[in-house]
Amino acid sequence: MTIAIEERLLLLEEQHNINFGLMDGRAYTATLFVSPDGDNSDGTILRKAFQTINAALDAASTDANDLTLIYISPHATYYDINLTGT
């Protein structure tokens, strides 16, 4: 699983408005949002953002061919990230 985490507040309403890729030429297969102001439903847009990074990581694909981009809102003052395993 490859996950890119970037801290930035976006004023985007739809996930498909994002068009990013990495230097190796692969495109992101999913984009998730994390914000304490989200409703914690599915993370696909800012108002539906997950409220924790761990929730977004749980929702990210574990397929080696997928690349998930996670945007983290700067509104949160503290994020507790607990990652275990590979």
VOSEVEX-334134 format. One record per residue (C-alpha): residue in one letter; x, y, z; residue number from 1. Coordinates in Angstrom, 3 decimals. Layout:
N
VORO  type      east     north        up  seq
VORO     A         X         Y         Z  NUM
...
END
This chain:
86
VORO  type      east     north        up  seq
VORO     M     0.000     0.000     0.000    1
VORO     T     1.352     3.448    -0.925    2
VORO     I    -0.194     6.456     0.736    3
VORO     A     0.697    10.101     0.182    4
VORO     I    -0.298    12.394     3.007    5
VORO     E    -0.387    16.132     2.417    6
VORO     E    -1.591    18.783     4.832    7
VORO     R    -3.750    21.271     2.990    8
VORO     L    -7.277    22.612     3.249    9
VORO     L    -9.123    22.282    -0.024   10
VORO     L   -12.311    24.017    -0.995   11
VORO     L   -13.282    21.276    -3.394   12
VORO     E   -16.698    19.708    -3.509   13
VORO     E   -16.043    16.694    -5.719   14
VORO     Q   -13.178    14.233    -5.696   15
VORO     H   -13.060    14.133    -9.501   16
VORO     N   -11.976    17.795    -9.529   17
VORO     I    -8.538    16.665    -8.388   18
VORO     N    -5.992    15.712   -11.008   19
VORO     F    -2.666    14.823    -9.430   20
VORO     G     0.006    12.218    -9.979   21
VORO     L     3.381    11.268    -8.624   22
VORO     M     6.816    11.629   -10.148   23
VORO     D     6.875     7.981   -11.201   24
VORO     G     3.932     8.650   -13.521   25
VORO     R     1.319     6.749   -11.541   26
VORO     A    -1.966     8.500   -10.948   27
VORO     Y    -3.781     8.468    -7.639   28
VORO     T    -6.544     5.880    -7.664   29
VORO     A    -8.336     7.409    -4.675   30
VORO     T    -8.367    10.669    -2.755   31
VORO     L    -9.539    10.908     0.834   32
VORO     F   -10.001    13.888     3.142   33
VORO     V    -9.441    14.198     6.905   34
VORO     S   -10.918    17.090     8.884   35
VORO     P   -12.431    17.500    12.342   36
VORO     D   -15.252    19.377    10.584   37
VORO     G   -16.189    16.443     8.323   38
VORO     D   -19.163    14.186     9.001   39
VORO     N   -16.904    11.088     9.127   40
VORO     S   -18.975     9.265     6.504   41
VORO     D   -16.743     8.306     3.570   42
VORO     G   -13.942    10.870     3.175   43
VORO     T   -14.575    11.435    -0.532   44
VORO     I   -15.195    15.186    -0.230   45
VORO     L   -14.357    17.732     2.456   46
VORO     R   -17.798    17.858     4.072   47
VORO     K   -17.780    14.028     4.266   48
VORO     A   -14.195    13.943     5.547   49
VORO     F   -13.020    11.334     7.995   50
VORO     Q   -12.385    12.837    11.409   51
VORO     T    -9.206    10.849    12.045   52
VORO     I    -6.204     9.853     9.984   53
VORO     N    -6.622     6.274    11.152   54
VORO     A   -10.144     6.176     9.684   55
VORO     A    -8.751     7.384     6.343   56
VORO     L    -5.946     4.822     6.479   57
VORO     D    -8.484     2.084     7.189   58
VORO     A   -10.477     3.197     4.127   59
VORO     A    -7.416     3.390     1.860   60
VORO     S    -6.861     0.565    -0.581   61
VORO     T    -4.387    -2.144     0.387   62
VORO     D    -3.862    -3.180    -3.237   63
VORO     A    -0.207    -2.720    -4.237   64
VORO     N    -1.301    -1.215    -7.562   65
VORO     D    -3.487     1.452    -5.956   66
VORO     L    -2.252     4.825    -4.766   67
VORO     T    -4.329     6.732    -2.223   68
VORO     L    -3.811    10.457    -1.589   69
VORO     I    -4.965    11.696     1.817   70
VORO     Y    -5.477    15.420     2.393   71
VORO     I    -5.323    16.514     6.028   72
VORO     S    -7.056    19.722     7.047   73
VORO     P    -4.851    22.156     8.977   74
VORO     H    -7.753    22.878    11.374   75
VORO     A    -6.852    19.999    13.650   76
VORO     T    -4.308    20.791    16.311   77
VORO     Y    -3.342    17.177    16.992   78
VORO     Y    -3.493    13.913    15.106   79
VORO     D    -2.639    10.636    16.799   80
VORO     I    -1.332     8.279    14.132   81
VORO     N    -0.921     4.682    15.223   82
VORO     L     0.383     2.495    12.410   83
VORO     T     1.394    -1.112    12.849   84
VORO     G     2.269    -3.832    10.390   85
VORO     T     3.473    -3.462     6.822   86
END
